[in-house]
Amino acid sequence: MPRCELTGKSPEVKNLVSHSNIKTKSVALPNVQQKRLFSTLLGEMVSLKIASSTIKSIDHVGSIDKFLLTQEDARLSKRALSLKTRMLRKLRGQGFKRTKKATK
C-alpha cells in the first residue's frame, strides 16, 4: 500500500452509502509519486515517495529543507528521518568527519 514518506498519508477505509442506506466498504488511496527533489542544504538530489498534496505543500513552504525540518519525527519514515538528521548535522556544522591528528 502506498504511503507518503514525509506526511505519513496512507490509504483510508471508508463507506460508500447508497440511497437505501446500504454501506459498501471501499479504500481511498493517496496519490503517491516517486520524486527526486534537490536539497540545497545537502547539495544533492533526494529521492522520496511523496503524495501530490505534499508536493504542493513543499512548493508553498519554499524548499524540501524547510518542509522536512518543520515536520514531526513521528510522521516521517526511516529514510526521511535519516535525511532530517543529516540536515540538522549540516546546520550544526558536524557534517564533516573529524580525523585524529597524528602524534609522534
N, C-alpha and C positions, 0 to 999 in steps of 0.2 A: 504494500500500500504506500502511496506517495506521502511524503511528509516534508514540510519546509524546514530546512536546517537552521534558519535564523529566527523564525517566529513560532515554530512548533505547530503550525497549522496542519491539521490532519483530517482524514475523512470523517464526515458527520453522518450518523444514522438518524433518519427522520421518517415520519409517517406521511404518506400521501393519503389525504382524507377525501373520499368521494362525496357526492351529493347525498347519498343514502347513509353516510357516516361509516362506511367501511374503511378500515385503516390498513394500508399496504406499506410494508417496510421498504425503504429504499436507501441508497447510500449516495451522498453528495461528495464527490472527490474534488480536492482543491486543484487548481491549475498549476502544477509544479513543473518547472523547467530547469534543465541543466544549463547554468550560465557561468561565463567567465567574466569577472569584474576586476578592474585594476585597483589595487590598494596603493595609494600614494605613500602611506606610512611605511609599508614594507617594500615598496618599489617593485612589485611583481604582480602577475595575474593570479587571481584566486578563483578556483572552480568550485561552485556550490550548487546544490539543488534547492531552488527557492521558488516560492509562489509568485505569480504575476502581481498580486496585490503588494507583496513585499518589494518587488522591483519599483513599483510606483512610490512606495514609502521611502526607499533609498534615494530615488531621484528628488523627492521632496526635501529630505534632510540635507542632501548635497553630495555625500560620498558614502561608500561602504564602510570606511573607517569610523566616521561619526555615528552611523547607524549601529554598527557592531559594538562600539564602546558603550553605548547607552542601553543596550539590551540586557535583560536579566540573565544570569547564568543558568537558571533553571529551565529556560525556554530553549537554550542553544543545544545543538548536537555536539558530539565529542569533537568533530572536525572544526566546527565554528568556535567552540570554546578554546581549542588549541590556537586558532588564529587570533582570538581575542587576547590570550596570554602573551603571544608573540608581539602583538601591537603594544600591549602595556609595557613589556620589557624594553621595547624600542623607545617608547616615550620616556621611560626612566633612565635610559642610557645604558642598560645592561644587555643590549642586543649583541655585543661582541664577546667572543670567548676570551677570557683572561688567561694569559700564559705565565708560567712561573719564570722568574729571571734565573739565569744560570749563575750559580755561585761557585766560586773556586775554593 
